Amino acid sequence: MHVIEMGLEVTGLALLAVLARAVFVYCSPYRGCRWCRPGGLYFGSALARIIGHKRRPRRKRRCWRCKGTRMTRRLGSKTVHKMKLAVQQAWEER
């Protein structure tokens, strides 16, 4: 019986984590583009600030990822947005 209760608790915690991630992505679906920040994809955050990495000169071409907006969608934000629209449509049809 103890194993079943533990399984239910783990399942409940996993569902709660998924719900928390969905709410977070719903509230802030965009983030800064990783390819546009100083230092590039991997070295653009704390390491670039510690070392004092100088910003690369801007290219004349736009970024292929963000198309020059410097913002990209978070993982799962498109799915959350589609679910929100589906729930709204179902509620209106009701």
C-alpha positions as CSV (number, residue, x, y, z in Angstrom):
1,M,0.0,0.0,0.0
2,H,2.9,2.3,0.8
3,V,4.3,1.9,-2.8
4,I,0.9,2.9,-4.3
5,E,0.7,6.0,-2.2
6,M,4.3,7.0,-3.1
7,G,3.5,6.5,-6.8
8,L,0.4,8.8,-6.5
9,E,2.5,11.5,-4.7
10,V,5.2,11.3,-7.4
11,T,2.6,11.5,-10.1
12,G,0.9,14.5,-8.4
13,L,4.2,16.3,-8.1
14,A,5.0,15.7,-11.7
15,L,1.7,17.1,-12.8
16,L,2.1,20.1,-10.6
17,A,5.5,20.8,-12.1
18,V,4.1,20.6,-15.6
19,L,1.3,22.9,-14.6
20,A,3.7,25.4,-13.0
21,R,5.9,25.4,-16.2
22,A,2.7,26.0,-18.4
23,V,1.7,28.9,-16.2
24,F,5.2,30.4,-16.4
25,V,5.4,30.0,-20.2
26,Y,1.9,31.5,-20.5
27,C,2.9,34.6,-18.5
28,S,6.3,35.2,-20.2
29,P,6.4,33.4,-23.6
30,Y,9.4,35.4,-25.0
31,R,13.0,35.6,-23.9
32,G,16.2,37.2,-25.3
33,C,17.7,35.6,-28.4
34,R,20.7,33.5,-27.5
35,W,22.3,34.1,-30.9
36,C,22.2,37.9,-30.6
37,R,23.7,38.4,-27.1
38,P,27.4,39.2,-26.7
39,G,29.6,36.2,-26.9
40,G,27.2,34.1,-29.0
41,L,25.2,31.0,-28.2
42,Y,27.3,29.4,-25.3
43,F,29.4,32.2,-24.0
44,G,26.8,35.0,-23.9
45,S,25.8,35.1,-20.3
46,A,27.8,35.1,-17.1
47,L,31.1,33.9,-18.6
48,A,31.1,36.8,-21.1
49,R,30.5,39.3,-18.3
50,I,33.2,37.9,-16.0
51,I,35.8,37.9,-18.7
52,G,34.8,41.2,-20.0
53,H,34.1,39.9,-23.5
54,K,33.7,42.8,-25.9
55,R,30.6,42.8,-28.1
56,R,31.2,41.7,-31.7
57,P,30.5,44.3,-34.3
58,R,27.0,44.1,-35.6
59,R,26.5,42.3,-38.8
60,K,24.5,43.9,-41.6
61,R,22.4,40.8,-41.9
62,R,19.6,40.1,-39.5
63,C,19.8,37.2,-37.1
64,W,18.3,34.0,-38.7
65,R,16.7,33.0,-35.4
66,C,14.9,36.2,-34.2
67,K,14.8,38.1,-37.5
68,G,16.3,41.2,-35.8
69,T,13.8,41.5,-33.0
70,R,16.3,40.0,-30.4
71,M,13.4,38.0,-28.9
72,T,12.6,34.3,-29.3
73,R,9.8,32.1,-28.0
74,R,10.4,29.8,-25.0
75,L,10.2,26.1,-25.4
76,G,6.5,25.1,-25.2
77,S,5.0,28.6,-25.5
78,K,3.4,27.9,-28.9
79,T,1.7,24.8,-27.5
80,V,0.4,26.7,-24.5
81,H,-0.9,29.5,-26.7
82,K,-2.7,27.0,-28.9
83,M,-4.2,25.3,-25.9
84,K,-5.4,28.7,-24.6
85,L,-7.1,29.4,-27.9
86,A,-8.7,26.0,-28.0
87,V,-10.1,26.5,-24.5
88,Q,-11.5,29.9,-25.4
89,Q,-13.1,28.5,-28.6
90,A,-14.7,25.6,-26.7
91,W,-16.0,28.0,-24.0
92,E,-17.6,30.3,-26.7
93,E,-19.2,27.3,-28.4
94,R,-20.6,26.2,-25.1
